[in-house]
Amino acid sequence: MKVSVPSNGNGGLGDMVGQHFGQVPNYTVYDTESKEVKIIPNTSEHNGGVGLPPELMSKEGVHVMLCGGLGKKAVDMFERYEVDVFVGANGLVKDAIDSWNSGNLAKATKDNSCSGHDHDHDHSDGHCH
C-alpha cells in the first residue's frame, strides 16, 4: 500500500509534514510492502503546474494521504480518486506514518474537515490555508 505525506522540504521520512497539503513543494510516498520511499514533486496548479493533488496521488497509485487537515472539497476530491485521507498528521513524515500505522490518525470526513480554525477560510480551491 502506498501512503503519501505532504512534505515541507525536499521530502523523505526525515522531512517535516507540510500543513498546507496543496502548496507543499513535495510529497513523500512510502510503500508499506516494499519499504521504498519516493519523492513526488508537487506539480499541481497550486504551484504553477497542472491538475490537483488528488490527481497526482491517483496517478502514482497512492491509497492513503496523511495530512494535517483539509477542506470539504478536498475530501470529496480524494474520495472520487479513491484515496483515503487521514488528518492530524504533524511532526516528521516518519512519525506521521507511524501514527497512522498505530491507528492514531482520524479518517477525514466532511464532518471533521477544517472549517473553523485560524486559517484563511476561503475554501474555493478545496484547501485550508
Buried (B, 14 or more C-beta within 10 A) or exposed (E): EBBBBBBBBEBBBEBBBBBBBBBBBBBBBBBBEEEEBBBBBBEBBBEEEEEBBBBBBBEBEBBBBBBBBBBBBBBEBBBEBEBBBBBBBBEBBBBBBEBBEEEEBEEBEEEBBBBEEEBEEEBEBBBBB
